Amino acid sequence: MALLTTRGDGRQEWIDAGQALQHVLLEAAAYGVSAAFHTQALEMELLREFLRHELCSDEYPQMIMRLGVTSDDKESVRRSLSEMTM
């Protein structure tokens, strides 16, 4: 998990956060790391303020990401279509 924060919460900080996110994603892609974004919590003002004070040292949370690598297994964990039909 990664949390992208800024010191302020204005237009310039949003631009800076977007550029920082771009750098993170490019670096991650270079190493085969995937990202999943979890921004719903940041859309709720009370929860965003809670995260800001409790986890972010009073900086403003801009993006929550889960970073990781996926399995290279070719075999799917899903059932085949023939197993699903009767």
PEMO-V272688 format. One record per pair of residues at least 24 apart in sequence whose ideal C-beta (glycine too) atoms are under 8 Angstrom apart, sorted by the first residue. I is the first residue (numbers start at 0). J is the second residue. Records with the same first field share a line. If there is no record, write none. Layout:
I = J ; J
//
This chain:
0 = 63 ; 64 ; 65 ; 66
1 = 63 ; 64 ; 65 ; 66
2 = 50 ; 54 ; 55 ; 60 ; 62 ; 63 ; 64
3 = 60 ; 61 ; 62 ; 63 ; 64
4 = 55 ; 58 ; 59 ; 60 ; 61
5 = 58 ; 59 ; 61
6 = 58 ; 59
7 = 59
8 = 59
12 = 59 ; 61
13 = 61
16 = 61 ; 62
20 = 61 ; 62
23 = 64
27 = 66
31 = 68
32 = 66 ; 67 ; 68
33 = 66 ; 67 ; 68 ; 69
34 = 64 ; 65 ; 66
35 = 64 ; 65
36 = 62 ; 63 ; 64
37 = 63 ; 64 ; 65
38 = 62 ; 63
//
